[in-house]
Amino acid sequence: MAKLAINGGSPIRTNLFPAYNTIGDAEKQAALSVLESGNLSQYLGAWTDDFFGGPRVRAFEEQWADALGARHAISINSNTSGLFTAIGAIGIQPGDEVIVSPYSMSASAIAPLVYGGIPVFADIDPVTFCISPESIADRITPRTKAILVVHIFGHPADMDRIMAIAKQHNLMVIEDCAQAPMGKYKGKYVGTIGDLGVFSLNYHKHIHTGEGGVIVTNNDVLADRCQMIRNHAENVVGPRCVENLTNLIGFNYRMTEIECAIGSEQLKKLPALLTQRIENVAYLNELLAKFPALELPEIPHDGSIHTFYVHGIKFNKELAGTSRNSFVNALKAELPSAILRESAPLVGAGYVKPLYLQPIYQQKAAWAFQHPANATAPNYLSGLCPIAEEMHFERLFTNEYMRPGMTKSDMQDVANAIEKIFDNVGELK
Ligand SMILES: *Cc1c(COP(=O)(O)O)cnc(C)c1O
């Protein structure tokens, strides 16, 4: 008779795992006080004092800048719009190339196309899953203008080497820190190492405001350009006598007073949430260390902090005696999802398909590809980034069994489920 749940056996656990919910009384009170004030957004898209938003927006930005030790924090209504803004601010135009990572949420790579620039995919490092400095160096052409780094899963990318390449070739560096708020690389907060750092406050991130984001920079000119792109640049460039109008078509990427009031409360909770996450990872790693087929994520040393948005494990199919996909499907059958996220399992095979395989790149279906200045844009052939492809299709699986709120006994269930699968791996043949 079958033992594994995927074959009809009884699962290790059916009652849902705990919710990851960071919203509580403090956020309720913060939102309520904004509602009571009647001032839900003070922004004006014109050159007045309200161009920079109302009191909650400004307080939140100051707190975020202080927390990271950045000169400027610019709230923005998503990380996606933050990346668009950052790409606009550095002046990307048709004919320019931006080196991006294929292994990230889609917004990390698409941003250059909005301004007519071409995303050029470099491969990832097989340990950090972040863009690899060797591959970046390999992709540089006379048209390269910037590198868009993602601290994927919360692991800091190899910033020393990336900044050295940028310096050598006079490139701008944008850090996508959506998954790494308050992560550190060698003692420095990620987002403050490159020219611009962009954070996400969407519902799925460490802390959130429903939707939202923050750009940080130490560069006054870039901060100014970001603020204009966020809020109807065209209306303010005249009164401000701005000379360089490149990309200063404005959007409305503003966060509201309620979101920023909630954001201030969320930011206070971030350090404790991170500590709990890192402690859970240590415990889960301890439980999983006995399985030789699982290669656990590297914990960086020397002042670096991995924020573990997800816990990435490399699967050795030879040692396991089954494929990664069979293993992950078996694990999904043994374990439930979580409260507040009933329809999504806490484990998945790989992360996202390498982005250049998406139809938009395969068909070059964006106006930027038709622009004569981009006639030499590279093709997005399958095999372009072999490490990303191998990790995604064969080796990596990602899980969130270490979210704050998971208890030791919850994580013990995870280890028991994995042990059960390896004990009965013959059933997966
Ligand atoms: C979530 C995420 C984004 C997009 O963030 P939004 O705030 O939803 O726009 C971009 N990049 C990465 C790496 C992400 O994880």
PDBQT file of the ligand as one rigid body, heavy atoms in Angstrom, charges set to zero:
ROOT
HETATM    1  C1  LIG A 501       8.054  41.957  -5.620  1.00  0.00    +0.000 C 
HETATM    2  C2  LIG A 501       9.193  42.259  -6.492  1.00  0.00    +0.000 A 
HETATM    3  C3  LIG A 501       9.150  43.296  -7.422  1.00  0.00    +0.000 A 
HETATM    4  C4  LIG A 501       7.898  44.089  -7.703  1.00  0.00    +0.000 C 
HETATM    5  O1  LIG A 501       7.443  44.766  -6.585  1.00  0.00    +0.000 OA
HETATM    6  P1  LIG A 501       6.068  45.564  -6.632  1.00  0.00    +0.000 P 
HETATM    7  O2  LIG A 501       6.120  46.430  -5.422  1.00  0.00    +0.000 OA
HETATM    8  O3  LIG A 501       4.974  44.557  -6.563  1.00  0.00    +0.000 OA
HETATM    9  O4  LIG A 501       6.021  46.337  -7.881  1.00  0.00    +0.000 OA
HETATM   10  C5  LIG A 501      10.289  43.569  -8.150  1.00  0.00    +0.000 A 
HETATM   11  N1  LIG A 501      11.420  42.869  -7.984  1.00  0.00    +0.000 NA
HETATM   12  C6  LIG A 501      11.498  41.859  -7.108  1.00  0.00    +0.000 A 
HETATM   13  C7  LIG A 501      12.797  41.134  -6.961  1.00  0.00    +0.000 C 
HETATM   14  C8  LIG A 501      10.384  41.500  -6.345  1.00  0.00    +0.000 A 
HETATM   15  O5  LIG A 501      10.465  40.488  -5.492  1.00  0.00    +0.000 OA
ENDROOT
TORSDOF 0
